[in-house]
Amino acid sequence: MIDPSILQILLLHTVIFVGCDLHTLPLLMLPSLEFMRISECVHLAKLPALHSHALPKLAILQLHNLLQVMQLPATLGELTALRGLYIDKCALRSIPMSIQALTGLRELVIAGDSSTRASHLIPEIAFCVPDLRGLRKLCLPGLLDFDQK
């Protein structure tokens, strides 16, 4: 259990959840937060809503090895300060169309492996990319299997 008072520290710039034993994360209200990494939380099934008024400075969001997380919050597109979104080895079923609003996003990396291959995400990503005017790097390693067997 996370003490809710910890998540209200006004000057906190970085939050890293690694290997936490939580099924959900609490709603985050961190006005100075710039970097957040959520990794290896094997029981985490749902991410909290991510609102710009709660995370107005969040620039980097990294999600790694979250095999129970099937979807990103629909509110992801509200994070207008987001410059880098890095998703690696997550079992996503879809990408929220709200990411089209992330016009300041510079880097989008969505990676998979044999257990999280997500070629079904390619059309959704392709639909959103034209609206991401600030995008300078799009990397989709491991989403497609080019091996012909």
N, C-alpha and C positions, 0 to 999 in steps of 0.2 A: 504494500500500500504506500502510495506517495503522499506525503503530508502536503495538503493543498497550499499551505503558506509558502512552500518552496517555489511553487509555480507562479507566484505573484511578486517575485523579486524584480523590482523595477529596472535595475541596472544590469541584469543578466544578459550577456551577449551570446552565449553558446549553451546549448542543451544537447546532451548525448545520452540516449537511452540505448544501452547495450545489454542484451541478455536479460531484460526485465521479465518478470513472471506475471505479467498483467494481461488480461483479456481485452481491455480497452485503456486508453489513456484519457486523463481528464482534459477538459477544455483548457486551453492555454491562453493566459492573459499576460503576455510578456512584451511590453512596448519597446524594449531595447534589443530584443532577440534578433540576431543576424544570421545565426547558423544553427540548424537542427539536424541531427542524425538519429535515426531510429533503426537499430540493427539487431538481428539475432533474437528478437523477442518471439519465441516459438509459439506462444499462446495468444499473441496479439491478433485479434480477428477484425478489429475496426479501428480506423484512425479517427480522431476527433475532428469536428468541423474546424476549418482554418479560416478565420476571418481577418480582414485587413485592419479592423479597429483593434483586434486583440494582438496581432502580430504585424504591426505596420512597417517594421524594418527587416523582416525576414528576407534574406537575400539568397541563402543556400539551403535547400532541403534535400537530404539524402535518405533514401529508404533502401535498406539492404537486408536480404534474406528474411523476408516476412512472408512465410509460406501460407499463412492463414488469411492474410489480407487480400480480399478479392476485388476491392474497389477503392479508389481514392475519393476523398470527400468532394462532393459537388461544388463546394465553396472554394476549391483550390484556385480558381480563376480570380478570386478577390485579392490574392496576394500580389499587389501591384509592384512591390519592391523586389519580388523574386527574380533573380538573375540566373540561377542554376538549379535545375531539377534533375536529380540523379536517382534512378530507380534500377536496382540490381537484384535479380533473383527473387522477385515477388510474384505471387500467383494472380495477377490482375486479370479480370475478365473483360474490363473495358477501361477506357480513358474518359474522364468527364469532359464534355464539350466546353465546359467553362474555361479550359486552358487556352482557348482561343483569345481570351481577354488578357493573357499574359504577354502583352506587346513588348515589355522590357526584358523578357526572358532571352538570355544570350546562349545558354547551353542546355540542351535537352538530351539526356542519355538514358535510354531504357534498354537494359541488358537482360538476357535470359540465359538459361542453360538447358540441358536435356530434360530436366524436371519441370522447368517453368517456361518452356518454349511458348511463345505467344505471338505467332504469326497473325492471329486474328486481330491484333492491335494495329497492324500496319495500315489498314484503310482508315481507321480513326485518327491515327497520327497524321497521315497524309492529308486528311480533310482539314486538320487544325493548322498545319504548318504555314499555309499562305498568310494567315492572320498574325503569325508570330514575327512581326516586322523586325524585331531586334535580334532574332535568332542568328547566331554565327556558327554554332556547332550542333549538329544533329548526329547522334551516334546510336545505332540500334544493333549492337553485337549480340549474336546468339538468338535473335528472334526468328530467323529463318533457317531452315535446314536445307542446304543445297546438295546433300548427299543423295544420289540416285541409287536406290537399292533394288 
